Amino acid sequence: MTIQRSSLALKHIALLEGLSQSRFDRLAQRCQWQSVAAGAPLLLRSEEKSDVYFLVSGQLRVTTYSANGRQITFRDLNEGDHLGEIAAIDGRPRSADVLTLKPSVVASLDRLAFLELLREEPMVAERVMQSLASLVRQLSERVIDLSTMGVQNRVHAELLRLAHEVGVSENRARLDPAPTHAELASRVSTNREQVTRELNALSRAGVLAKDGKALVVLDVRRLAAMLAEVRGFP
């Protein structure tokens, strides 16, 4: 489903913040706009596409599947985020699948227009470099965690990451709605049953509690200390 082009909508994309109105107008006309239903694939791994996508509204998940069919989740994207710059930069196929978690509106910019934007807007180019550097750090930490830590500590690490993502207040964090056990399993490369055991153990220890549809981290500092003891650094 196509939708009306909107330069105003693009102003909510963090990567594009601060551009001139004329630039926004040109980008809005150059982009392809679409509305995608929840639970639908937006991009497929190895697909020969090199557009950059701006998430105007909704939520996306960057994921892939192992040879045995196990889902591996990399990250979730929210309104104002962008994706696809790696394929746009190197011209190679997509490296992951992207699915919609909610009904989403996206604007896609073709590779040539994106590269032109980087050349003409150094501020945007710098943000892309910062974004890619942050992604490399995140993935490096994840590889280390998956290679050196057991399931228990990988679950701790993911809960701590989610807690900081939603915001910590008075040593607590509220994950609302709570991630499903299957979602957590896909993030830490394990199965749902093992996640359930670890969450139950944390609940018995007073670190976690259910509150309706939410999961509350009752003691973020304690969770961080448990993880630091294994990692050997805070």
Secondary structure, 3 states (H helix, E strand, C coil): CCCCCCHHHHCCCHHHCCCCHHHHHHHHHHCEEEEECCCCEEECCCCCCCCEEEEEECEEEEEEECCCCCEEEEEEEECCCEECHHHHHHCCCCCCEEEECCCEEEEEECHHHHHHHHHHCHHHHHHHHHHHHHHHHHHHHHHHHHHHCCHHHHHHHHHHHHHHHHCCECCEEEECCCCCHHHHHHHHCCCHHHHHHHHHHHHHCCCEEEECCEEEECCHHHHHHHHHHHHCCC
